[in-house]
Amino acid sequence: MASHLNPSINSRADSFSSRPMQFQRKKGKTRPKKIQRKIRLKFKHIFFLFLFFGGIFYSFQRLYLFLISWENLNVKGLEIVCQKPEIREEIQQVLKGKNMGNLLLLDISHLQEALTVHRWIKEVRVRKIFPSTLKIEIKERIPIAVLKKDYLYIIDKEGVQLEKINSRENINLPLLIDSNNFQNHFEEKLYLAWKCLRSLSPQEKERLDVIDLSEYENISVQLKTQHTRLILGSDKFSQKLELFQKSRAKFEKYGDLEYVDLRFQDRFYIKPIKNSSYMGNTPNSKKEDL
């Protein structure tokens, strides 16, 4: 019996198409597909939403109008935190008769700017304490020296003239002087003076009487116990004053001195008062080796 090892394409196609096709669902539950329905807003929906939001805004408006006109929120109490009683009393007198109105409407920044105009006030912090109290915290300027120009002024480290005085009596602050009345390089000279003061110990500051800033980048000082001018230069102020105190016995044989130049590391230059009245480094000055 004859047989075909390779059947024709038609016979193979007929056998494939004659097989029944089977379909099988995936394992697990199948979720039914939801039909998304479009919501259409009608006129009545828009109208009710308008009424709802309008009612909210109206309620807030009525509440705001009530609060800004409520007498219980008017400023009645004033608390001032300040170290200097004079400044506290002065501010109380200025604000005592003023009607500052409702606490909610009070402009804090405007009040702070108005108070910082005061010469002794450096920073101001104003806080509202509900229902009716205003708290003012003041940081005062600290006097650090007396500046001599045409008049005497107490100044802070920023050079702000805090108060004009007639004399230095009962004021334990160093005196800053300049032969040109600080018409030139004022800020640079102040910076050098503060640099000198910061480097000194409390005991050295207590003995200091005058700081002469006449020469640019050169400080000369006088102590309270004597009138000798000590030329210190622009650095190592504390070390130079300490060295002068240790070497005072060497200078006693020369009598009263006009100045002692301490700017050099290994020697002094001194000038007795009897030799010259010129307050500077002259050929008559004497050298004292360490």
C-alpha positions in Angstrom: 0.0 0.0 0.0 1.4 3.3 -1.0 1.8 6.0 1.5 2.9 9.7 1.3 5.5 10.8 3.8 4.8 14.4 3.0 1.1 15.1 2.6 0.0 17.9 0.4 -0.5 21.4 1.8 -4.3 21.2 1.2 -4.7 18.1 3.2 -2.7 19.6 6.1 -4.7 22.7 6.0 -8.0 20.8 6.0 -6.9 18.8 9.0 -5.9 22.0 11.0 -9.2 23.8 10.2 -11.2 20.7 11.1 -9.9 20.8 14.7 -12.3 22.5 17.1 -11.0 25.8 18.6 -11.2 26.0 22.4 -11.0 29.3 24.4 -10.3 29.5 28.1 -10.8 32.4 30.5 -7.9 33.6 32.6 -7.7 32.4 36.2 -9.2 34.7 38.8 -12.2 37.0 38.9 -12.9 39.3 36.1 -14.0 42.8 37.0 -16.9 44.1 35.1 -16.1 47.2 33.2 -17.9 50.2 34.7 -19.7 52.5 32.4 -18.6 56.1 33.2 -21.5 58.4 33.1 -21.0 62.1 32.5 -22.6 64.4 35.1 -24.3 67.4 33.7 -24.6 70.4 35.9 -28.0 72.0 35.7 -28.9 75.5 36.5 -30.2 74.7 39.9 -26.9 73.1 40.9 -24.9 76.1 39.8 -27.3 78.4 41.7 -27.0 76.4 44.9 -23.2 76.4 44.7 -23.2 80.1 44.2 -25.4 80.6 47.2 -23.1 78.3 49.3 -19.9 80.1 48.5 -21.5 83.5 48.7 -22.7 82.6 52.2 -19.2 81.7 53.3 -17.7 84.9 52.0 -20.4 87.0 53.5 -20.0 85.3 56.9 -16.2 85.9 56.9 -16.8 89.6 55.9 -19.3 90.1 58.7 -16.9 88.4 61.2 -14.0 90.6 60.0 -16.0 93.8 60.4 -17.1 92.7 63.8 -13.6 92.0 65.0 -12.0 95.2 63.7 -14.8 97.2 65.4 -14.9 95.2 68.7 -13.9 97.3 71.6 -12.3 94.4 73.4 -9.6 94.2 70.8 -8.6 97.9 71.2 -5.0 98.4 72.6 -5.4 99.0 76.3 -2.2 97.5 77.8 1.4 98.4 77.0 4.4 96.3 78.2 7.9 97.7 77.6 10.9 95.5 78.1 14.0 97.7 78.4 17.1 97.8 80.6 17.4 101.5 80.9 14.5 103.0 83.0 14.9 106.4 81.3 14.2 105.0 77.9 11.2 103.0 79.2 9.7 106.1 80.8 10.3 108.2 77.8 8.5 105.8 75.5 5.6 105.4 77.9 5.2 109.2 77.9 5.2 109.3 74.1 2.6 106.5 73.6 0.5 107.3 76.7 -1.9 109.7 75.1 -2.1 108.1 71.7 -5.1 106.0 70.6 -3.5 103.0 68.8 -6.9 101.6 67.9 -7.7 98.0 67.1 -5.0 95.4 67.7 -5.7 93.7 64.4 -5.3 96.9 62.4 -2.1 98.1 64.1 0.8 98.5 61.8 3.7 97.0 63.7 6.4 97.9 61.1 5.4 101.5 61.2 5.6 101.6 65.0 9.0 99.9 65.0 10.4 102.4 62.5 9.1 105.3 64.6 10.7 104.0 67.8 14.2 103.3 66.2 14.5 107.0 65.5 15.3 107.4 69.2 19.1 107.9 69.6 19.5 105.2 72.4 17.4 102.5 70.6 19.2 100.1 68.3 16.5 97.5 67.7 12.8 97.2 68.4 10.6 94.2 68.4 6.8 94.7 68.7 4.4 91.9 69.4 0.6 91.7 69.7 -0.7 89.9 72.7 -4.4 89.3 72.3 -6.9 90.5 73.2 -5.6 94.0 74.0 -1.9 94.2 74.9 1.1 95.4 73.0 4.6 94.2 74.0 7.6 96.3 73.0 11.1 94.8 73.4 14.0 97.3 73.1 17.7 96.6 72.6 19.6 99.7 73.7 22.8 101.1 72.2 25.8 100.6 74.5 28.0 103.6 75.1 31.6 102.6 74.5 33.6 105.9 74.3 33.5 109.7 74.4 34.2 111.4 71.1 35.8 114.8 71.0 34.9 117.0 68.1 33.6 120.6 68.5 31.8 119.2 71.6 31.9 116.0 73.6 29.6 113.1 72.6 29.0 109.7 74.0 29.1 107.2 71.2 28.5 103.5 70.6 30.6 101.1 68.5 28.8 102.2 65.3 29.8 105.8 66.0 26.2 107.0 66.7 26.2 110.1 68.8 24.0 109.1 71.8 24.3 112.2 73.9 26.1 115.5 74.0 27.9 116.2 77.3 29.7 119.1 78.8 32.5 117.2 80.7 33.7 113.7 81.2 33.2 113.9 85.0 31.7 110.7 86.4 31.9 109.1 82.9 34.2 106.1 83.0 34.8 105.8 79.2 37.9 106.4 77.1 38.2 109.7 75.2 38.8 109.5 71.5 40.7 112.6 70.1 42.0 113.6 66.7 44.0 116.7 65.9 41.8 117.2 62.8 38.5 116.6 64.6 37.8 113.4 62.7 37.2 115.2 59.4 39.1 112.4 57.5 39.0 108.6 57.7 36.4 108.7 60.5 35.2 105.1 60.1 38.7 103.6 59.7 39.9 105.4 62.8 36.9 104.2 64.8 37.6 100.6 63.6 41.2 100.8 64.8 40.0 102.2 68.2 37.5 99.3 68.7 40.2 96.9 67.6 42.4 98.3 70.4 39.7 98.2 73.0 38.6 94.6 72.1 42.2 93.4 72.7 42.5 94.9 76.2 41.7 93.1 79.4 39.1 94.7 81.7 41.9 95.9 84.0 43.7 97.6 81.1 40.5 99.3 79.9 40.0 100.6 83.4 43.4 102.3 83.3 43.0 103.7 79.8 42.1 107.4 79.6 42.7 108.8 76.1 43.1 107.2 72.6 44.7 109.6 70.1 43.8 108.8 66.5 45.5 111.7 64.8 47.9 109.6 62.8 46.4 107.2 60.3 46.9 103.5 61.2 48.7 104.5 64.4 47.2 104.6 67.9 48.7 106.6 70.8 47.2 106.3 74.3 47.4 107.9 77.7 46.8 106.2 81.0 44.9 107.7 83.9 47.8 107.5 86.3 50.3 109.5 84.0 50.4 111.8 81.0 53.1 110.0 79.0 51.9 109.3 75.5 52.3 105.6 74.5 52.7 105.0 70.8 51.3 101.6 70.0 51.0 101.4 66.3 48.2 99.3 64.8 48.4 95.9 66.5 49.4 93.9 69.7 48.0 96.7 71.9 47.7 94.6 75.0 51.2 93.1 74.8 52.7 96.5 74.3 50.9 98.0 77.3 52.0 95.0 79.4 55.6 95.5 78.3 55.5 99.1 79.2 54.2 98.3 82.7 57.0 95.8 83.2 59.7 98.3 82.0 58.6 101.4 83.9 61.5 101.1 86.3 63.9 101.7 83.3 62.3 105.0 82.5 62.3 106.5 86.0 65.9 107.7 85.6 64.8 109.9 82.7 62.1 111.7 84.7 58.8 112.6 83.1 58.5 111.5 79.6 56.6 113.1 76.7 56.2 109.8 74.9 57.3 106.2 74.7 57.3 104.6 71.2 56.5 100.9 71.6 56.1 100.1 67.9 59.4 98.3 67.5 59.9 94.8 68.8 63.4 95.0 70.3 63.7 98.6 71.5 61.9 101.7 72.9 62.2 105.3 71.7 61.6 107.7 74.6 61.5 111.5 74.8 61.8 113.4 78.1 59.5 116.4 78.5 62.3 118.8 79.2 64.0 118.2 75.8 61.2 119.3 73.6 57.6 120.4 73.5 56.9 118.8 70.2 54.7 115.7 70.5 56.4 113.6 68.0 59.5 111.5 67.2 62.4 114.0 67.1 66.1 113.6 66.7 66.4 114.4 70.4 64.6 111.3 71.3 66.6 108.5 73.0 66.7 104.8 72.3 66.4 102.3 75.1 67.3 98.7 74.1 65.4 95.8 75.6 
